[in-house]
């Protein structure tokens, strides 16, 4: 299991890949990660499990090594284009899981914003969201899921 950030929509979403290959280097001694730093160094890949998390029918999973302002601006442009075909889309940050019992179901944190108000700070907040923050002391194994609904 792992963390996943995805965009959900009622209208089909297009996949996106970087236009070229970039290096990916991790220096454990210095704690530095380098992926070429290009703003187009991210992917949006088809996400088949979207209906496990939302009523939306279509989804793309966001794959990037880390947040940058430039990448977030491109994601916002992607969302603007997606909103030409539907009234709302959702940006989710979840722990991938197939099934959960009542006691370990996730706590879902929701926020709504219009596309005109959406900023890179919203994207960063979702990307940085802590899944295992144990908000419920009675059920400490419950993850937190985050959904930012973006409206036209």
Secondary structure, 3 states (H helix, E strand, C coil): CCEEEEEEECCCCCCECCCCCCCCEEECCCCEEECCCCCCCCEEEECCCHHHCCCCCEEEEEECCCCCHHHHHHHHHHHHHHCCCCCEEEEEEEECCCCCCHHHCCEEEEEEEECCCCCHHHHHHHHHCCCCCCCCHHHCCCCEEEEEEEEC
